[in-house]
Structures are given as C-alpha cells and as structure tokens.
Amino acid sequence: MGIWIRSQDKTTLTFCRTVKAWQGGRIVNTLGKDYIHLGDYETLDRAKEVLAIIANFVENNSNDRTVFQMPLN
C-alpha cells in the first residue's frame, strides 16, 4: 500500500511507501538510500504533526485515488 503525495512546492508528485520526518523539520519519501524531498517545516514537532495529518488522510481515503498535498506551514 502507498499514497501519492505532491510536494510542498508543487514540483514533485511521488508514490510513497515510507515517509519520514528528519531533524530540522524536513519530510521525505525514502527510497532505500535515496530520498525525495516533500516539504520543510520550522521544527521536528511540526513535521511530526504533518505526518499525523498524512496518516489521518490515508485512514480516511484508503480506497480513494486522491493525492495528498503537503501543507505550506
């Protein structure tokens, strides 16, 4: 299972199986040793909040083909 996510700056659309929040507030789609940058937030705590929003989106749209748009801040 995975989710389509459009990056914060709207330049990338990527299918994600693993999304991580890094120190400094960066959220990425991990692809083995590589990653795709999805968005930057002011703190790690805010990035974790955005991950919770993504998780909620997945739970509520699991049978849908909707694309998640990363929030600006």
Secondary structure, 3 states (H helix, E strand, C coil): CCEEEECCCCCCEEEECCEEECCCCEEEEEECCEEEEEEECCCHHHHHHHHHHHHHHHHHCCCCCCCEECCCC
